Amino acid sequence: MSDAQTAPTPAFQDGLPVPRRYWAIVSIGLGITLAVLDGAIANVALPSIAHDLQASEAASIWIVNAYQIAIVVSLLPLASLGEIVGYRRVSQAGLAVFTLASIACTLSDSIVTLSLARVLQGFGAAGIMSVNGALVRFTYPQKFLGRAVGINAVIVSIAAAAGPTIASAILAVGEWRWLFALNIPIGLLAVSMAGFTLPHNPLQKRKLNWTGAALSAAAFGLLITGLQSLAHGEAAILGFGMTGAGLAAAVLLFRHEKPRAAPLIPLDLLARPMFALSVGTSIISFTAQMMAFVALPFFLQGSLHLSAVETGLLMTPWPLATMFAAPFAGWLSDRYSAGVLGAIGLTVFACGLMALSFLDADATKFDIIWRMAVCGAGFGFFQSPNNRAMLSEAPRERAGAAGGSLGTARVLGQSMGAVVVAFLLSSAPVAGVRHGFQIAAVAALFGAVMSGSRVRRRKAEPEKEIEAV
């Protein structure tokens, strides 16, 4: 059957009825909480894990990158699968895999086994994240989409805020393995709820594009792994070889997907300038965010000689500020331009990142806290309007591709941010962290310019977003 053929689209209602909508929100929230909480906990625990498993600081970043690479290579194929078999099925399967992988992480006894368990955990997280945006869109009425994205961002922010605090509390009384064990009861609850609360979606009558999925995995996986190898100072011929192979796979992927009606790489959506600008801005912003998140524990514990508990607590104001800024920005995005709101948010974010780079050994805890809060508020003010713009720009039948793009942009940016920090830590362990904050600030400013450019383009085609919904 050709790629262009789709099943007749039934008359799906505009969002779920109450009270099922509320139960679906809880179910979606539990799933995304797992993926975000695990990333936040792992970042804070990196120095502790590296010490316990006798690994270098640069090598310990593989604990983050193994998770991120597994997600980025499988996000788009799983988003496409969600359009074929249903978003709720993909989400439920992802939850089950994530929970099993968390058990494997808890039992790991080396940096290698932990990284492999994190790969499996990443595949499970991809199942959750790839359809998260699409599930949100089918759960809420269209008129509340901005508010819905804001609520989803609040859930993410609460998970991110809880991550450092929970990590600090657990590390104060136990070892890092309990950080992963925490996922198990949450995962079991989420799996049980997903089957009867999540919304159905119209299914596309086509087969999964296995060739495109393989090329996508090769392109993203080889490119990021190759860059990581170079960052860790491994054999240059291996690093450059994998990077080159990843670029070649990307070219083949583009040629393979270009003529398809529903491409796995959403070239049909990227042909829309507003969607492409939103994706690009998202990648840049998450690159800057992850650079700061990975560098902060090493800076706070290495340069400022703070404990793991203090590190977790001092990182908490960032996601807390995002938690307050994101829903407000989401509410505004139903009324005002995402380009303007995003530019404001990323400019504030850049100022916070640059302020972090000025911290020194004499910095007080208050000096750290207000800088964290500025970063979080700026990022949250950008995130909700930008996510709304990406989801609303796509037709309903391509909601899965839009949600997959949203997740891919996030994880690709985070992976690239971790790569840059790995380069900096390998070349200059002390000064590299400070330079990381500065590079991240420049990236955020560039993202603000990209976001602002959407305003002029939207004025030239003011009805496009409404017609696409």
C-alpha positions in Angstrom: 0.0 0.0 0.0 1.4 3.4 -0.9 2.5 5.9 1.7 0.0 8.4 0.5 -3.0 6.2 1.3 -4.7 6.9 4.6 -7.8 5.5 6.3 -11.0 7.6 6.1 -10.8 10.0 9.0 -13.7 9.7 11.4 -15.4 12.6 13.0 -13.3 12.8 16.2 -14.6 15.2 18.8 -12.7 18.3 19.8 -11.0 17.1 22.9 -12.1 14.6 25.6 -15.2 15.2 27.7 -14.9 16.0 31.4 -14.1 14.1 33.7 -12.2 11.7 31.4 -10.1 14.7 30.2 -8.8 15.2 33.7 -7.8 11.5 34.1 -6.1 11.7 30.7 -4.1 14.8 31.9 -3.0 12.8 34.9 -2.0 9.8 32.8 -0.1 12.0 30.3 1.6 13.9 33.1 2.8 10.7 34.8 4.4 9.5 31.6 6.3 12.7 30.8 7.2 13.0 34.5 9.0 9.7 34.3 11.1 10.8 31.3 11.9 14.3 32.7 12.4 13.3 36.3 14.9 10.6 35.3 17.0 13.1 33.3 17.0 15.7 36.0 18.0 13.1 38.7 20.8 11.6 36.5 22.4 15.1 35.9 22.7 15.9 39.6 24.0 12.4 40.4 26.8 12.4 37.7 29.7 13.2 40.0 28.5 10.6 42.6 28.0 7.9 39.9 31.4 8.6 38.4 33.1 8.3 41.8 31.3 5.1 42.8 31.8 3.4 39.4 35.4 4.7 39.1 34.8 6.5 35.9 36.1 9.9 34.6 33.9 13.0 34.6 33.9 13.1 30.8 33.0 9.4 30.6 30.2 9.8 33.1 28.4 12.1 30.7 27.7 8.9 28.6 25.0 8.2 31.3 23.2 11.2 30.0 24.1 10.8 26.4 23.2 7.1 26.1 19.7 8.0 27.2 19.5 11.0 24.9 20.9 9.2 21.8 18.5 6.3 22.2 15.6 8.8 22.4 16.7 10.9 19.4 17.2 7.9 17.1 13.7 6.5 17.8 11.5 9.5 18.4 10.5 10.1 14.8 9.9 6.4 13.9 7.8 6.0 17.0 5.8 9.2 16.3 5.1 7.8 12.8 4.1 4.5 14.4 1.7 6.4 16.6 -0.2 7.7 13.5 -0.5 4.1 12.3 -1.4 2.1 15.4 -2.5 4.8 17.8 -0.7 7.2 20.1 -2.0 5.6 23.3 -0.5 2.2 22.3 2.9 3.7 21.6 2.8 5.6 24.9 1.7 2.5 26.9 4.5 0.3 25.4 7.0 3.1 26.1 6.0 3.2 29.7 6.4 -0.5 30.1 9.9 -0.6 28.5 11.0 2.4 30.6 9.9 0.7 33.8 11.8 -2.5 33.0 14.9 -0.5 32.1 14.7 1.3 35.4 15.1 -2.0 37.2 18.2 -2.7 35.0 19.7 0.7 35.9 19.2 -0.1 39.6 21.1 -3.4 39.3 24.0 -2.0 37.2 27.5 -2.4 38.6 29.7 -0.6 36.0 29.6 2.5 33.7 29.1 0.1 30.8 26.1 -1.8 32.1 24.5 1.4 33.4 25.0 3.1 30.0 23.4 0.0 28.2 20.5 0.1 30.7 20.1 3.8 29.9 19.9 3.0 26.2 16.9 0.7 26.8 15.4 3.3 29.1 15.8 5.9 26.4 13.8 3.8 24.0 11.0 3.6 26.5 11.2 7.4 27.1 11.0 7.9 23.3 7.7 6.0 23.2 6.4 8.4 25.9 7.8 11.6 24.4 7.2 10.9 20.7 3.4 11.0 21.2 3.2 13.4 24.1 2.3 16.5 22.1 -0.2 14.6 19.9 -1.9 13.2 23.0 -2.2 16.7 24.4 -3.7 18.0 21.2 -6.4 15.2 21.2 -7.1 15.6 24.9 -7.9 19.3 25.0 -10.3 21.4 22.8 -8.5 23.4 20.2 -9.4 26.7 21.8 -7.5 25.7 24.9 -4.4 24.5 23.1 -2.1 27.2 24.4 -3.3 26.7 27.9 -2.9 22.9 27.4 0.7 23.3 26.4 1.3 25.5 29.4 -0.2 22.9 31.7 2.0 20.3 30.1 5.0 22.5 30.6 4.1 23.0 34.3 4.1 19.2 34.7 7.5 19.0 33.1 8.7 21.8 35.3 7.4 20.3 38.5 9.2 17.0 37.5 12.4 18.9 36.8 12.1 20.9 40.0 11.5 17.8 42.0 14.4 16.0 40.4 17.3 17.9 42.0 15.5 18.0 45.4 14.6 14.3 45.3 18.1 13.5 44.2 19.6 15.5 47.0 17.4 13.9 49.6 18.1 10.3 48.4 21.9 10.9 48.0 21.9 12.3 51.5 20.8 9.0 53.0 21.5 6.4 50.3 23.3 5.6 47.1 22.5 6.6 43.5 20.8 3.3 42.7 17.7 4.4 44.6 17.3 7.3 42.1 16.4 4.9 39.4 14.4 2.6 41.7 12.1 5.6 42.2 10.8 5.2 38.6 9.4 1.7 39.2 6.2 2.4 41.2 5.5 5.5 39.1 5.9 3.5 36.0 3.6 0.7 37.1 0.9 3.3 37.9 1.3 5.1 34.6 1.1 1.8 32.6 -2.1 0.8 34.3 -3.8 4.2 33.7 -2.8 4.7 30.1 -5.0 1.9 28.7 -8.3 3.4 29.7 -7.7 7.2 29.9 -5.7 8.3 26.9 -7.6 9.5 23.8 -7.9 7.6 20.5 -6.8 9.2 17.3 -7.7 8.6 13.6 -5.3 5.9 12.2 -3.4 6.2 9.0 -3.7 3.1 6.8 -0.1 2.6 5.8 2.9 0.6 6.9 5.7 1.8 9.0 8.5 3.1 6.8 11.3 0.7 8.0 13.9 2.0 5.6 13.3 5.6 6.7 13.4 4.5 10.3 16.8 2.7 9.8 18.3 5.7 8.0 16.9 8.1 10.7 18.5 6.0 13.4 21.8 5.8 11.5 21.9 9.5 10.8 21.1 10.7 14.3 22.9 7.9 16.2 26.2 8.0 14.2 26.4 11.7 14.1 25.9 12.2 17.8 28.0 9.2 18.8 30.8 10.4 16.5 30.8 13.8 18.0 30.8 12.3 21.5 33.8 10.1 20.6 35.7 13.2 19.5 34.7 15.1 22.6 36.0 12.3 24.9 39.4 12.2 23.1 38.9 8.8 21.6 40.5 7.7 18.3 40.0 10.6 15.9 39.6 8.2 12.9 36.7 6.5 14.7 35.1 9.8 15.7 35.4 11.4 12.2 34.4 8.1 10.6 31.1 7.9 12.5 30.4 11.6 12.0 30.9 11.3 8.3 28.8 8.1 8.1 26.0 10.0 10.0 26.1 12.8 7.5 25.9 10.4 4.6 23.0 8.6 6.2 21.3 12.0 6.6 21.6 12.7 2.9 20.2 9.3 2.0 17.4 9.9 4.5 16.4 13.2 2.9 16.4 11.7 -0.6 14.4 8.7 0.5 11.8 10.8 2.4 11.4 13.7 0.0 8.8 12.1 -2.4 6.7 10.5 0.3 3.3 11.9 1.2 3.7 11.3 4.9 7.5 11.4 5.4 9.0 10.0 8.6 11.2 13.1 8.7 8.4 15.7 8.4 9.6 17.5 5.3 6.0 18.4 4.5 5.8 20.3 7.8 9.3 21.7 7.6 8.3 23.3 4.3 6.1 25.6 6.3 8.4 28.5 7.3 6.7 29.0 10.7 7.1 25.4 11.6 10.7 25.2 10.5 11.6 28.4 12.4 9.9 27.0 15.6 11.9 23.7 15.3 15.2 25.6 14.8 14.6 27.9 17.7 13.7 24.9 19.9 16.9 23.0 19.0 19.0 26.1 19.8 17.2 26.8 23.1 17.5 23.2 24.4 21.2 23.1 23.4 21.8 26.1 25.6 19.7 24.6 28.4 21.5 21.3 28.4 24.9 23.0 28.3 24.0 24.7 31.6 22.4 21.7 33.2 25.4 19.4 32.5 28.0 22.0 33.5 26.3 23.2 36.7 26.9 20.1 38.9 30.6 20.1 38.0 30.8 23.9 38.6 29.0 23.8 41.9 30.7 20.8 43.3 34.1 21.3 41.7 34.7 25.1 41.7 32.5 26.0 44.6 33.1 22.8 46.6 29.4 22.3 47.4 28.0 18.9 48.3 25.6 16.9 46.1 22.8 17.8 48.4 23.5 21.5 48.2 23.9 21.2 44.4 20.5 19.7 44.0 18.8 22.3 46.2 20.6 25.2 44.4 19.5 24.0 41.0 15.9 23.8 42.0 15.0 27.5 41.5 15.5 27.0 37.7 12.6 24.6 37.1 10.5 26.3 39.8 10.7 29.6 37.9 9.9 27.7 34.7 6.9 26.2 36.4 5.4 29.7 37.1 6.4 31.3 33.8 5.3 28.5 31.4 1.5 28.5 32.1 1.4 32.3 32.0 3.2 32.3 28.7 0.9 29.5 27.4 -2.2 31.6 28.3 -0.7 34.6 26.5 0.2 32.4 23.4 -3.6 31.9 22.8 -3.7 35.7 22.3 -0.3 37.0 21.2 2.4 36.1 18.8 4.7 33.1 19.7 7.5 35.0 18.0 7.4 38.0 20.3 6.9 35.9 23.5 9.7 33.5 22.5 12.1 36.4 21.7 11.4 37.9 25.1 11.8 34.6 26.9 15.1 33.7 25.2 16.6 37.2 25.8 15.9 36.8 29.5 17.3 33.3 29.4 20.5 34.6 27.8 20.9 37.2 30.5 20.6 34.6 33.2 23.2 32.3 31.5 25.7 35.1 31.1 25.2 36.0 34.8 26.0 32.4 35.7 29.3 32.8 33.9 30.3 35.6 36.3 30.1 33.4 39.4 33.3 32.8 41.3 34.5 31.0 44.4 33.2 33.9 46.6 29.7 33.6 45.3 26.9 33.3 47.9 24.0 31.0 47.7 21.7 33.9 46.9 24.0 34.8 44.0 23.4 31.4 42.6 19.7 31.2 43.3 18.6 34.4 41.6 20.6 33.6 38.5 19.0 30.1 38.3 15.5 31.7 38.7 16.2 34.2 35.8 17.3 31.3 33.5 14.2 29.3 34.4 11.8 32.1 34.0 13.2 33.1 30.6 13.2 29.5 29.3 9.6 28.9 30.5 8.4 32.0 28.9 9.8 30.8 25.6 8.9 27.1 25.8 5.0 27.2 25.9 4.4 29.6 23.1 7.0 27.8 20.9 5.5 24.4 21.5 2.0 25.7 20.8 3.2 27.2 17.5 4.7 23.8 16.4 1.6 21.8 17.3 -0.9 24.2 15.8 1.0 24.7 12.6 0.4 21.0 11.6 -2.9 19.5 10.4 -4.6 17.2 12.9 -3.7 14.1 10.8 0.0 15.1 11.2 -0.2 15.7 14.9 2.1 12.8 15.5 4.7 14.1 13.2 4.5 17.5 14.9 4.8 16.0 18.3 7.7 13.9 17.2 9.4 16.9 15.8 8.9 18.7 19.1 10.5 15.9 21.0 13.3 15.4 18.5 14.1 19.1 18.6 14.3 19.0 22.3 16.4 15.8 22.6 18.7 16.8 19.6 19.4 20.1 21.2 20.0 18.5 24.6 22.4 15.9 23.0 24.3 18.7 21.2 24.6 20.7 24.4 26.0 17.6 26.2 28.5 17.1 23.4 29.8 20.7 23.7 30.2 20.4 27.4 32.1 17.2 27.0 34.5 18.9 24.6 35.0 21.7 27.1 35.5 19.4 30.1 38.0 17.4 28.2 40.1 20.4 27.1 39.8 22.7 30.1 38.0 21.1 33.1 37.9 24.3 35.1 37.6 27.2 32.6 35.6 25.0 30.3 32.5 25.2 32.5 32.5 29.0 32.5 33.0 29.1 28.7 30.0 26.7 28.5 27.7 29.3 30.2 29.0 32.0 27.8 28.5 29.9 24.7 25.0 28.9 25.9 24.1 32.6 26.4 25.2 33.4 22.8 23.1 30.5 21.5 20.1 31.7 23.4 20.4 35.2 21.9 20.6 33.8 18.4 17.5 31.8 19.2 15.8 35.0 20.3 16.5 36.6 16.9 15.1 33.5 15.1 12.0 33.6 17.3 11.5 37.3 16.5 11.8 36.7 12.8 8.5 34.7 13.0 6.6 38.0 13.7 7.3 39.5 10.3 6.5 36.2 8.5 3.3 35.7 10.3 2.1 39.2 9.3 2.6 38.1 5.7 0.3 35.1 6.2 -1.9 35.8 9.2 -4.5 33.1 8.6 -2.2 30.2 8.0 -2.1 28.9 11.6 -5.9 28.9 11.9 -6.4 27.1 8.5 -3.8 24.4 9.4 -5.6 23.4 12.6 
